[in-house]
Amino acid sequence: MLVLAVVGLLAASLTIFTLYNENRNLNGLLVDLELEGPDPSRYRELREVFTKRLTQEVSALSNLRVKLDYVHFSFVTKEILNCSRVDFLLLSPQGTPWYKYQNGAAQKLAFFKVLLKDMISSCRTPILGVCGGHQFLALAFGGTIGFIDPALEGQFPEGYPREAMAERGVCVLETLGQDPIFEGLVKHPGRFWAMQSHYEEIKLVPQPFINLARSTLSEAQLIRIPGRPVYGVAFHPERGWATSHDVESDPNGGKQILANFMTMVVEEKRSRPCY
């Protein structure tokens, strides 16, 4: 009996140890939304933030080991988005106007929209869209995107004109509601700053998303599906961490927002039935 008890205790301890380590290991997937073909070297800064800097600079995340796989949107399949294998999904920025996605690229982008909506409806995998990824979330649910600069309305430039009105550099954002994504950063109503670089914006925030922040130039800055860890940010939270700005005692939104998102990733993984 004593032997059986010892064996049972060791088995239980091994199970707890295994589950603990499984929860420490996070498997993310970065979907590249750029029109040009696959290039895993793109978004080095974004990848480094998620795989290294967050765990190095945010003490609450220091015990995590984060792996971030890469796939171009044109190669996404239902199997790749398997909820049991992907702990979180990142939708990348892009540097090409959305209207340039035509013919085969448009068909593949439309197919990814279907897969993304199916993933969101069937599981609670945390999703974060950054800049263009933020816009793509809106597009997938029927939102509309357009140039910030009204002079470009009805125009179809080859790329983003340098002289066009855009949000660049440091931008002060105003909260429109309280949300866990702001934990430790700002209480509503409040302000924080983030780094911007976009010429297009969400003109219509589609259901079921809500808008949680705005700037003086662009209204939809941080969108979320209520009750689900699905967010889009118009800004670049991976940039400007070492920069200092006097915005209400210098609340740099990027690092804290990403830390809060990763905390949600951990919580969602721990709450899965298999754990």
Summary of the structure (lengths in Angstrom):
residues: 275
radius of gyration: 20.0
end to end distance: 28.8
largest distance: 82.1
contacts: 844
relative contact order: 0.15
helix: 36%
strand: 23%
